[in-house]
Amino acid sequence: MDDDGKPERVLTKHRKYLMQYALFHVRDPSVAEDAVQETMIAALAQLHTFEGRAQLRTWLTSILKHKIIDLVRRRAREIPADALSLDGDYDASDEAFNLIGRWKEQPSDWGSPDAALESRQFWRIYLECCKKMSERLATVFSMREVMGMSAEEICKKMEISPSNLHVILYRARLSLQSCMTRNGFGANRA
Amino acid sequence: MQTVLKAMFSCQEASRLASRAMEVPLGPLERRVFALHLMMCTGCVNFSRQLELLRSASEKLPEKLEIEDTDAPAT
């Protein structure tokens, strides 16, 4: 353990991080709060199984991932099926493409990936634009890209078809891409 | 026209293929049509690269939150 305090104190130190992580996946702060709360409770109960070899934060995050998925599933069951239809999600395609399916504004060259990932401007715009995705797009997108779950796993957990998954991820990516472009990322390149 | 052939000229269809390829391998015909499209369209080449970059960024996000956590108070 990396602290002199009681287990509760040690866990509390990671609370803010866990909250930020949860908020990235679910938009509703009270849901994120619930997920973090449940993670803390589970962590306290299982603290004796924590071997200390892994980082405490990594261990907590892995518990949190499961809690987020559970909560999202539970919520999905409470929402009437038609509220989950794809029509509710923002579809950036109409804005991105003209009538014959060509880009209205050609995606530009964002330059070297390494340079982008080092750039403060990139991260600021990226985080900002992620927040603008609708909750369902954001949840599925981050299950895939942040948690690194396989497409199959996500379909099973979220009870959606593979083609639904493709549509959701496409919309999420396109909205992120066009938001970043609108906010000027890559604009000053030749 | 078959949807897959639309991707020859339509950036909307081609970008859908670019996204789907991030999850599953494309079929042989899709792959060929997509490759042809990319030869003619810089916009879609850039879009595909952007998707890769967005993936790398998302993978790094947990580290990033960690840095922000120690650096500055969240807003």
Interface residues (C-beta under 8 A of the other chain):
Chain A: K16 Y17 Q20 Y21 F24 R57 T61 S93 A96 F97 I100 G101 R102 W103 Q106 P107 S108 D109 W110 P113 A116 L117 F122 W123 Y126 F141 S142 R144 E145 V146 G148 A151 P162 L165 H166 L169 Y170 R173 L174 L176 Q177 M180
Chain B: K6 F9 S10 C11 Q12 E13 S15 R16 S19 R20 M22 E23 V24 T42 G43 C44 N46 F47 R49 Q50 L51 E52 L53 L54 R55 S56 A57 S58 E59 K60 L61 P62 K64 L65 E66 E68 D69 A74
